[in-house]
Amino acid sequence: MMKNHYTLQALVRAELASREEEQRVYFQMRDAVAAGAPFQPIADMEAMAGVLQDDNCYVAHNVVTWKGRTAVFGGRTFRATAADVVAFLRGAMQAGDVRPLLIAPCFSARPDRVVLVDEDQLGVYRVR
């Protein structure tokens, strides 16, 4: 498996307890998106700040490879404040270096909303 070296270095962030925890959080966000929750585009970073009002968020580099029929998470997941996430995204957009990310306010069982960021779109999935 190819290593992914995009580790969100410019983001002020905290590591999760373990690689297993990173994967668990990532797949919970990915599953919420895959469940077909309604998607609402986010117009700009000010609107993004409104969506991420919570103090702390999970941020995951949205990279999956497949081993047969099994999805394998190839990115990293971190915890950061909503303000730091928005500042990081502003900088990434200005630099033209936007990578695919999943972002959700910190959760225990499952996220209530997940923001999808990639080169072509910025939007939120509201999970029911």
Backbone torsions as a table, in degrees:
resi	resn	phi	psi	omega
1	MET	NA	135.5	179.7
2	MET	-75.3	136.2	178.4
3	LYS	-78.0	143.9	176.6
4	ASN	-107.2	119.8	-173.7
5	HIS	-98.7	6.6	176.3
6	TYR	-79.6	102.4	-172.0
7	THR	-112.4	18.6	177.5
8	LEU	57.8	42.5	-176.6
9	GLN	-56.8	-37.0	-176.6
10	ALA	-76.3	-9.5	-179.5
11	LEU	-88.1	128.0	172.8
12	VAL	-71.8	114.2	-168.8
13	ARG	-146.9	167.0	175.9
14	ALA	-122.3	142.4	177.8
15	GLU	-74.6	150.4	172.8
16	LEU	-83.2	169.5	-172.2
17	ALA	-60.2	-36.1	-175.9
18	SER	-157.9	168.5	176.0
19	ARG	-63.2	-36.1	178.1
20	GLU	-62.7	-40.9	177.6
21	GLU	-65.0	-40.7	176.6
22	GLU	-57.8	-46.6	-178.7
23	GLN	-66.0	-42.4	-179.9
24	ARG	-59.2	-48.6	-179.1
25	VAL	-63.5	-45.0	179.5
26	TYR	-58.5	-49.9	-176.2
27	PHE	-68.0	-29.2	174.6
28	GLN	-65.9	-40.5	176.4
29	MET	-66.9	-44.6	-179.3
30	ARG	-63.1	-41.4	178.6
31	ASP	-63.1	-37.3	178.3
32	ALA	-63.9	-40.3	177.8
33	VAL	-68.3	-43.3	-177.6
34	ALA	-67.6	-22.1	-179.0
35	ALA	-70.2	-6.6	175.5
36	GLY	83.8	28.6	176.0
37	ALA	-60.9	152.1	179.9
38	PRO	-59.8	136.7	-179.2
39	PHE	-102.4	129.4	177.3
40	GLN	-122.6	120.2	177.8
41	PRO	-61.1	149.6	175.0
42	ILE	-110.1	124.8	-171.5
43	ALA	-69.7	-42.1	-174.3
44	ASP	-160.6	-176.4	-176.0
45	MET	-69.2	-28.1	176.4
46	GLU	-65.8	-42.9	176.9
47	ALA	-66.2	-36.0	177.5
48	MET	-61.5	-42.9	178.5
49	ALA	-60.2	-34.7	177.0
50	GLY	-68.3	-34.8	179.2
51	VAL	-72.0	-37.2	-178.0
52	LEU	-101.4	58.6	-178.1
53	GLN	-73.7	-21.6	-177.5
54	ASP	-64.1	154.3	-178.5
55	ASP	-65.4	-45.7	-175.0
56	ASN	-120.5	143.8	-178.8
57	CYS	-132.7	156.2	166.5
58	TYR	-94.9	138.6	177.7
59	VAL	-128.0	123.5	-179.0
60	ALA	-127.4	134.6	172.5
61	HIS	-73.4	117.5	-171.0
62	ASN	-80.0	79.7	-179.7
63	VAL	-129.5	120.4	178.8
64	VAL	-129.4	136.4	169.9
65	THR	-115.7	166.1	-177.9
66	TRP	-119.0	135.7	173.4
67	LYS	-118.0	94.9	-171.2
68	GLY	68.0	-123.3	177.3
69	ARG	-99.1	6.5	-177.1
70	THR	-99.0	125.7	176.2
71	ALA	-77.1	135.0	179.5
72	VAL	-121.9	122.4	-179.8
73	PHE	-73.0	123.8	-176.9
74	GLY	-108.8	-0.2	-179.0
75	GLY	-102.1	-155.4	177.2
76	ARG	-129.5	154.5	175.7
77	THR	-124.5	133.8	179.2
78	PHE	-131.2	170.2	173.0
79	ARG	-114.1	138.4	179.6
80	ALA	-152.3	163.9	175.4
81	THR	-75.9	154.4	178.7
82	ALA	-59.0	-41.1	179.7
83	ALA	-61.5	-41.3	178.6
84	ASP	-67.9	-35.9	178.1
85	VAL	-64.4	-46.0	-179.7
86	VAL	-63.8	-43.6	178.0
87	ALA	-61.8	-42.1	177.9
88	PHE	-61.2	-45.4	-179.4
89	LEU	-65.7	-38.9	176.2
90	ARG	-57.9	-47.5	179.5
91	GLY	-63.2	-41.6	179.5
92	ALA	-63.7	-40.1	179.3
93	MET	-67.4	-41.3	178.5
94	GLN	-64.9	-35.6	-179.7
95	ALA	-82.7	-7.9	-177.2
96	GLY	69.5	29.9	-177.8
97	ASP	-124.6	58.4	179.1
98	VAL	-89.2	123.8	178.7
99	ARG	-107.7	159.4	178.2
100	PRO	-68.2	123.1	-178.6
101	LEU	-132.0	152.5	166.5
102	LEU	-117.3	132.7	-177.3
103	ILE	-132.7	135.4	177.5
104	ALA	-146.8	145.6	171.1
105	PRO	-57.4	144.8	-178.3
106	CYS	-53.6	139.5	-176.1
107	PHE	-142.2	163.8	175.9
108	SER	-107.1	-55.3	-176.9
109	ALA	-85.9	-54.8	177.5
110	ARG	-160.5	155.2	-178.1
111	PRO	-74.3	149.7	175.1
112	ASP	-93.0	-17.3	174.3
113	ARG	-154.5	148.1	-180.0
114	VAL	-134.4	128.4	177.3
115	VAL	-93.6	131.6	176.5
116	LEU	-105.2	126.3	177.8
117	VAL	-123.1	129.1	167.8
118	ASP	-153.1	-173.8	-175.0
119	GLU	-62.9	-29.1	-173.1
120	ASP	-102.5	-20.0	-174.6
121	GLN	-151.1	157.8	176.9
122	LEU	-141.2	118.5	-177.5
123	GLY	-163.9	172.7	-177.3
124	VAL	-123.3	138.5	170.9
125	TYR	-100.6	121.3	177.3
126	ARG	-97.7	116.7	-174.2
127	VAL	-87.3	135.2	-179.3
128	ARG	-97.6	NA	NA
